[in-house]
């Protein structure tokens, strides 16, 4: 049974995106040593520029039928269509070569303006409205906002860690990545986004995801295809999770053993050893 929660949390994701963009902008303004590495490849200002570039792109994405035009990247629409999860880093490299702004104050101001535009554009839009995203997928507008919110939260964590500044990832905000983005993506047409070079394995793996901040949901991998279902008895794996920890783990900021040992991620069920195989298909860009 398909599950669609695009209307759930719409007001929450809008408020959280607005507030988190303001926090992120202030973080970028106040971070010392902007050339210090915040990730293995990007400095603090590079990381900020990456997030600002996504926000700039989304000012077009959230307008159904509009070709992305906010970034001066040749054939950007074609590049987006051809990008799978495994090729996101290649797309990021292209965008970063063309989006050259690195002044912290200018980046903070640009982020504020673009987020305001996104919120204004979508104010009277049905949050379930599908818009084109990576790999030929179709995302509900609510999922686009949830994805940008997660980018701000994760990369804010990156910057704050190296800048030694405070940064919080509220569980309710982090939960929107699962409830609105991931469920929204998998409920709609995810196109070629999850394609990989790994051979498709026949069979079914059903994983229940549960937290205090999300709707309990089953994601089912069947012969290489993923669907969203209501939880039932025929489950292979049960995962209870703390949303900030789950997101940091999915994006490679903390490792899986640490997440499990701290009991922030609890794995059970009748066949828990199938979870790694499941996560090789249902994955986030590193």
C-alpha positions in Angstrom: 0.0 0.0 0.0 1.5 3.4 -1.0 1.9 6.0 1.7 1.9 9.7 0.9 2.7 12.2 3.7 3.5 15.3 1.7 0.8 17.3 3.5 2.0 16.2 6.9 4.6 18.5 8.4 4.3 21.1 5.7 4.0 24.0 8.1 6.8 22.5 10.2 9.3 22.1 7.3 8.6 25.7 6.2 9.2 27.1 9.7 12.3 24.9 10.2 13.8 25.8 6.8 13.3 29.5 7.6 14.9 29.3 11.0 17.7 27.0 10.0 18.7 29.1 7.1 19.0 32.1 9.4 21.2 30.0 11.8 23.3 28.7 9.0 23.9 32.2 7.6 25.0 33.4 11.0 27.3 30.4 11.4 29.0 31.2 8.1 29.4 34.9 9.0 31.0 34.2 12.4 33.2 31.1 11.6 36.9 32.0 11.9 39.4 30.7 9.4 36.9 30.3 6.4 39.6 28.4 4.4 39.8 25.6 7.0 38.6 22.3 5.8 35.0 21.5 6.9 34.9 18.2 4.9 37.7 16.1 3.4 37.3 18.2 0.1 35.7 21.5 1.0 36.6 24.5 3.1 34.1 26.3 5.3 33.3 28.7 2.5 33.2 25.9 -0.1 30.8 24.0 2.1 28.6 27.1 2.5 28.8 27.8 -1.3 27.6 24.2 -2.0 24.5 24.7 0.2 23.8 28.1 -1.3 24.1 26.6 -4.8 21.4 24.0 -3.9 19.1 26.8 -2.6 19.7 28.7 -5.8 18.8 25.7 -7.9 15.7 25.0 -5.8 14.3 28.5 -6.6 13.7 27.1 -10.0 12.9 23.5 -9.1 9.9 24.4 -7.0 8.3 26.1 -10.0 6.6 23.2 -11.8 7.5 23.1 -15.4 10.4 25.6 -15.2 13.8 24.7 -16.5 16.5 25.2 -13.8 18.2 28.5 -14.6 19.4 30.0 -11.3 23.0 28.6 -11.8 25.1 29.3 -14.9 25.9 25.6 -15.5 25.9 24.4 -19.1 23.2 21.9 -19.8 22.2 21.8 -16.2 18.8 20.2 -16.8 20.4 17.4 -18.7 23.0 16.9 -16.0 20.3 16.7 -13.3 18.4 14.0 -15.4 21.5 11.9 -15.7 22.6 12.1 -12.1 22.2 9.0 -9.9 23.1 8.8 -6.2 26.5 7.4 -7.2 27.2 10.4 -9.4 26.1 13.2 -7.1 29.7 14.1 -6.3 30.4 14.5 -10.0 27.4 16.9 -10.3 28.6 18.8 -7.2 32.1 19.2 -8.8 30.6 20.8 -11.9 28.3 23.1 -10.0 31.1 24.2 -7.7 33.4 25.1 -10.7 30.7 27.4 -12.0 29.4 28.8 -8.7 32.5 30.8 -7.7 31.2 33.0 -4.9 33.1 32.5 -1.7 32.7 35.6 0.4 31.0 34.6 3.7 28.7 37.7 4.0 27.6 37.5 0.4 26.9 33.8 0.7 24.8 34.3 3.9 22.8 37.1 2.1 22.3 35.0 -1.0 21.1 32.0 1.1 18.6 34.3 2.9 17.2 35.7 -0.3 16.9 32.3 -2.0 15.2 30.7 0.9 12.8 33.6 1.1 12.1 33.1 -2.6 11.5 29.4 -2.2 9.1 30.0 0.8 7.3 32.7 -1.1 6.9 30.7 -4.3 5.6 27.6 -2.5 3.3 29.4 0.0 0.1 28.5 -1.9 1.4 25.4 -3.6 0.0 21.9 -2.8 3.0 20.3 -1.0 2.3 17.1 -2.8 2.9 18.7 -6.2 5.6 16.6 -8.0 8.6 18.5 -9.5 11.6 17.0 -11.4 14.7 16.1 -9.3 17.8 14.1 -9.9 17.9 11.0 -12.1 14.5 11.6 -13.6 12.8 11.3 -10.2 9.8 13.3 -9.2 9.8 14.9 -5.7 6.8 16.4 -3.9 7.5 20.1 -3.2 7.5 19.3 0.5 10.3 16.8 0.0 12.4 19.5 -1.9 12.2 21.8 1.2 13.0 18.9 3.5 16.1 18.0 1.4 17.3 21.6 1.6 16.7 21.7 5.3 18.8 18.5 5.8 21.6 20.0 3.7 21.7 23.0 6.0 21.6 20.8 9.1 24.3 18.4 8.0 26.7 21.0 6.5 26.0 23.3 9.5 27.3 20.4 11.6 30.4 20.2 9.3 31.2 23.9 9.7 30.5 24.1 13.4 32.7 21.2 14.2 35.8 22.7 12.6 35.0 26.2 13.6 34.3 25.1 17.2 30.9 26.8 17.3 27.6 25.5 18.7 25.3 23.8 16.3 22.2 21.8 17.1 20.2 19.3 14.9 16.7 19.2 16.5 15.2 15.7 16.3 12.0 17.1 14.9 13.8 18.9 12.1 16.0 15.9 11.3 12.9 13.6 11.2 11.6 15.6 8.2 14.3 14.1 6.1 12.8 10.6 6.6 9.1 11.5 6.7 8.9 14.1 3.9 12.0 13.5 1.7 12.8 9.8 1.8 9.1 8.6 2.0 8.1 11.3 -0.6 10.9 10.2 -3.0 10.1 6.5 -2.7 6.3 7.0 -2.9 6.6 8.9 -6.1 8.6 8.0 -9.2 12.3 7.8 -8.2 13.4 7.3 -11.8 17.0 6.2 -12.2 18.2 7.8 -9.0 19.0 4.6 -7.2 20.6 2.8 -10.1 24.0 1.3 -9.5 26.5 -1.0 -11.0 25.7 -3.7 -8.4 23.7 -6.6 -9.8 20.0 -6.6 -8.8 19.3 -9.4 -6.3 16.0 -11.2 -6.5 13.9 -11.4 -3.4 12.2 -9.3 -0.9 13.5 -7.4 2.2 11.1 -5.4 4.3 12.5 -3.0 6.9 10.4 -1.1 9.5 11.7 2.3 10.5 10.4 3.7 13.8 11.3 6.8 15.9 9.6 9.1 18.4 9.5 11.8 15.7 8.4 10.0 12.5 5.5 7.9 11.4 6.4 4.2 11.6 6.9 3.1 8.1 8.0 -0.1 6.2 10.4 0.3 3.2 10.3 -2.8 1.0 13.0 -3.8 -1.5 11.6 -6.3 -3.9 13.7 -7.5 -6.9 15.6 -4.2 -6.9 12.6 -2.0 -6.6 11.7 0.0 -3.5 8.3 0.8 -2.2 6.7 2.4 0.9 4.1 0.3 2.8 2.3 0.4 6.1 4.1 -1.7 8.7 2.8 -5.3 8.9 3.8 -8.7 10.3 6.0 -9.8 7.3 9.1 -7.8 8.3 12.7 -8.8 8.1 14.3 -6.0 10.0 13.2 -3.4 12.5 15.1 -0.2 13.0 14.5 2.2 15.9 16.4 5.4 15.4 17.3 8.9 16.7 16.7 11.1 13.6 19.9 13.3 14.0 22.0 10.2 14.4 20.4 8.4 11.5 21.0 11.4 9.2 24.6 11.9 10.3 25.2 8.1 9.8 23.5 8.0 6.3 25.7 10.9 5.2 28.9 9.4 6.6 29.5 11.8 9.5 29.4 9.0 12.1 30.0 5.3 11.5 27.4 2.6 12.0 29.1 0.8 14.9 29.2 4.1 16.9 25.5 4.7 16.2 24.6 1.2 17.3 26.9 1.1 20.4 25.4 4.4 21.7 21.9 2.9 21.2 20.9 5.8 19.0 20.2 3.1 16.3 18.7 -0.2 17.4 18.4 -3.0 14.9 16.2 -6.1 15.4 13.8 -8.3 13.7 13.9 -11.9 12.4 16.6 -11.3 9.7 18.6 -8.2 10.8 21.6 -9.4 8.7 19.7 -8.3 5.6 19.9 -4.6 6.5 23.3 -4.0 4.8 22.1 -5.5 1.6 19.0 -3.2 1.8 21.1 -0.1 2.5 23.3 -0.8 -0.6 20.1 0.1 -2.6 18.4 2.6 -0.3 21.2 5.0 0.3 22.2 8.7 0.5 25.0 10.4 -1.3 28.2 10.3 0.8 
